[in-house]
Amino acid sequence: MQKTNEKPSLETTTLWDFPKQNYGDNPHGDNKFNGVTPAFIIWNLIQRYTKEGDLVIDPMCGSGTTIDVCKEENRKVIGYDIAPHRKDIIKNDARKIPLEDNSTDFVFIDSPYSDNVKYSSDPRCIGKISCEKEEFFVALDMVAREIHRILKPTKVMAWLIGDQCKQKKFIPVGFRLYEMLTKYFVPIDLVCISRHNQTSNTPIWHERARRFNFYLRGFKYLLIMKK
Ligand SMILES: C[S@@+](CC[C@H](N)C(=O)[O-])C[C@H]1O[C@@H](n2cnc3c(N)ncnc32)[C@H](O)[C@@H]1O
């Protein structure tokens, strides 16, 4: 992965297109972790919605990208995960976060969006439930309620999520989650994150897409909402 000394700049458009997975000289999370969040997304949110000293929570922090970005930017941070990838991540189920009500300044979460990635063998991993089952959305609803409970009034959370299109069956996971979140939060923005290094951006996939008549989808939604 190409590294650069440059700090990213704040984008003013609502379509964020970033060629670099990472920035700076220090690692953020683990690029080999399946489903790692590009650090730039978290950096951008932290600049917009928090200030130095604020407490940031990531209830599903995977390889720890949120922790690394927040420490570098002098934010307090706690990263939880059902299957901690390293020692500074606390083992916890996101459906019950061990924090007091109204204690948190900002929440970032990049959750599973179906059972497409094997994260761990822990049976409580939400990534074991297909988004074709209602049970999947019930689990995300419990996480959303917890995020709402721990956030201070008027503070912001951002949730990264993708859709599923498998064997010609399309599940609009992003829109389902958006609708669900509006029960608890006030929407601020819905950002489309497109990725330059998509694994489907190859001649083989382009040919398959033409032959079987489907779109190559290379984006996720970033849902930004306020308590
Ligand atoms: C897309 S990954 C997060 C990637 C992370 N932001 C990073 O940059 O490495 C989703 C994470 O959700 C975690 N997860 C799944 N179910 C969970 C649950 N019930 N409670 C907490 N974490 C969970 C998985 O273990 C996985 O690490």
The ligand as an SDF file (V2000), in Angstrom:
LIG
                    3D

 27 29  0  0  0  0  0  0  0  0999 V2000
  -16.5580   -4.6130    8.9970 C   0  0  0  0  0  0  0  0  0  0  0  0
  -15.7710   -5.2110   10.4590 S   0  0  0  0  0  0  0  0  0  0  0  0
  -15.2090   -3.7250   11.2370 C   0  0  0  0  0  0  0  0  0  0  0  0
  -13.9450   -3.1990   10.5940 C   0  0  0  0  0  0  0  0  0  0  0  0
  -13.2010   -2.1770   11.4280 C   0  0  0  0  0  0  0  0  0  0  0  0
  -13.8650   -0.8800   11.3840 N   0  0  0  0  0  0  0  0  0  0  0  0
  -11.7570   -2.0370   10.9730 C   0  0  0  0  0  0  0  0  0  0  0  0
  -11.3700   -0.9920   10.4150 O   0  0  0  0  0  0  0  0  0  0  0  0
  -11.0040   -3.0090   11.0930 O   0  0  0  0  0  0  0  0  0  0  0  0
  -17.1340   -5.6990   11.4400 C   0  0  0  0  0  0  0  0  0  0  0  0
  -16.7610   -6.1880   12.8340 C   0  0  0  0  0  0  0  0  0  0  0  0
  -17.9660   -6.4200   13.5770 O   0  0  0  0  0  0  0  0  0  0  0  0
  -17.6590   -7.3700   14.5630 C   0  0  0  0  0  0  0  0  0  0  0  0
  -18.9150   -7.8830   15.1430 N   0  0  0  0  0  0  0  0  0  0  0  0
  -19.8430   -8.6960   14.5880 C   0  0  0  0  0  0  0  0  0  0  0  0
  -20.8350   -8.9430   15.4490 N   0  0  0  0  0  0  0  0  0  0  0  0
  -20.5620   -8.2710   16.5830 C   0  0  0  0  0  0  0  0  0  0  0  0
  -21.2350   -8.1090   17.8250 C   0  0  0  0  0  0  0  0  0  0  0  0
  -22.3900   -8.7450   18.0900 N   0  0  0  0  0  0  0  0  0  0  0  0
  -20.6730   -7.3020   18.7560 N   0  0  0  0  0  0  0  0  0  0  0  0
  -19.4860   -6.6750   18.5280 C   0  0  0  0  0  0  0  0  0  0  0  0
  -18.7930   -6.8120   17.3740 N   0  0  0  0  0  0  0  0  0  0  0  0
  -19.3240   -7.5850   16.3990 C   0  0  0  0  0  0  0  0  0  0  0  0
  -16.8330   -8.3990   13.8040 C   0  0  0  0  0  0  0  0  0  0  0  0
  -16.0870   -9.2180   14.6860 O   0  0  0  0  0  0  0  0  0  0  0  0
  -15.9640   -7.4960   12.9100 C   0  0  0  0  0  0  0  0  0  0  0  0
  -14.7120   -7.2750   13.4970 O   0  0  0  0  0  0  0  0  0  0  0  0
  1  2  1  0
  2  3  1  0
  2 10  1  0
  3  4  1  0
  4  5  1  0
  5  6  1  0
  5  7  1  0
  7  8  2  0
  7  9  1  0
 10 11  1  0
 11 12  1  0
 11 26  1  0
 12 13  1  0
 13 14  1  0
 13 24  1  0
 14 15  1  0
 14 23  1  0
 15 16  2  0
 16 17  1  0
 17 18  1  0
 17 23  2  0
 18 19  1  0
 18 20  2  0
 20 21  1  0
 21 22  2  0
 22 23  1  0
 24 25  1  0
 24 26  1  0
 26 27  1  0
M  CHG  2   2   1   9  -1
M  END
$$$$
